[in-house]
Amino acid sequence: MEMAVIIFKIKLQACHNLGLIRSLLTTGVREFSGKGKILLMRNSTIIGTGFYVPPRVVTNDDLAKLMDTSDEWIRERSGIRERRYAEDGVGSVELGKNAAEKAIADAGLTNDDIDMIVFATLSPDYFFPGNGCILQSKMKFRTIPAIDVREQCSGFIYALSIADLYIKTGFCDHVLVIGAENHSTGLEFADRGRAVTVLFGDGAGAVVMAPTDKEDEGVLGCVLHAQGEHYDKLWCQAPMSYRSPRVSHEMIDKGEIYPKMDGRAVFSHAIPRFCEAMNEVLEKTGCAIGDVDLFIPHQANERITRMVAKKIGLPDEKVVSNIDRYGNTTAATIPICMVEAREDGRLKKGGLLLIASFGSGFTWASALIRWTM
Ligand code: UT7
C-alpha cells in the first residue's frame, strides 16, 4: 500500500502529545504549528454506494408453514413482511461482492484504486481466513490489506470508523467498506427457533470512502461502544474453539448451533443505547437533532425504530425503514438503507445523515455524516 502524501495542520496541546505527533509524522503529517487542540485537516467521505439482496423472497406465510408462527405475530411484533434468502452456495462473500462491485462503479473507480477492504459480518464464509481475504481474491484486488469486523449489528459503523481513521491519518485514499450477511443457512426452521428465525434476512451493502479536505463534510464524527457482559443475550454458541470437537451431534441436538436471543432484554437495552449514542455523536460534533435531515437506524425491529425516533425527537419523514422487505440484515442494513434513500431522493448532497445501531455483544454505535454525493 502506498502511503498518501498529505498535509495536516496540527496545533500542539501539551508535551504528552509529542508521541502522537511523532506517530502522525510517520503517517504523512507534514505540518504543525501553535498551541491548542490537535486538528487533523482531512475528513473521509462516502463516494460510492451499492447493495445486493438475493432474489428469493420468503414471506411470513412461508415461514408459518415450517413453524408455529403467523404473519400477524411477525408483523405486529417486528414490522417484517418478508425477507430474502440466498440460494445454496451463495455466502456472505458472494453477496458482498455483488454490492462492492456496484459501489466501486458508483464511485467511478476500478478495483485497482482500492487501498483497503473492511468487511463487517457475523456470518463469514469460513472460521478463517476472513471474508475480506476471500473477497480480495474473488475481486482480484491488489495485495491490499483486508480487515474483518465482527461487531454484528454495529459492524457497519465500526467498519466505517476504521476506514475513516485510515483515511484521516493518510494510510489510505480509497477504502471499501462492506456489510454482508447470509443468515438463512444458520437459522432453525422449527418451533424451537421461531423467536429468532423470523427476524433475519440475507443481504449486502457496500460503500467506497475517500478523503475530502473540507472539514465540514463527510464523516463528522463516530462513537462506538461495547458491553460484553451481555454477550449471551444474543449469540450463537457453537461451533466454539474451546471445545473438542468444535461441533458435535450433541451440540446440534441441543440447538447450540443456532442463534439464541433474550428478545425482551435486547429490546430494553436497545432504545436507551441508541439514544445515548446518537446524542453523544451530536454533542461531539456540535450539532443538534434539529439539524439532522435523515436518520438511518439499524433495522432490528420497527417498534424500536419508532420508539427511538420519538424519544430523540425525529419526525417519521426523516426516518428510513426497510425492515418490512428485508428483515434484520445485521451488518448490511445501514448501507442498504443508504442506497435506497439515495434512490428515493431522501439522501441528498449536503444533507446531514445520522446513523446508529445496537445489537449483539452488546455493541452500539453512531455516526454523523454530511453527505457529499
Ligand atoms: O438486531 C439485533 C438486535 N435485536 C433486537 O433488537 C431485537 C429485540 N427484541 C425484539 O425485537 C422483540 O423482543 C421480539 C420481536 C424478538 C419479540 O417480541 P416480544 O414482544 O418481546 O415477544 P416475546 O419474546 O415477549 O414473546 C411473546 C410471546 C411468547 O409467548 P408466551 O410466553 O407469551 O406464551 C413467545 O413464545 O410470543 C411467542 N413467540 C412467538 N409467537 C409466534 C416468540 N416468537 C414467536 C413467533 N411466532 N415467531
Residues whose N, C-alpha, C, O or C-beta is under 5 A from the ligand:
A	BS01	UT7	D68 T69 S70 W73 R77 S78 C153 R194 A195 V198 G263 R264 V266 F267 A270 A300 N301 N328 F358 G359 S360
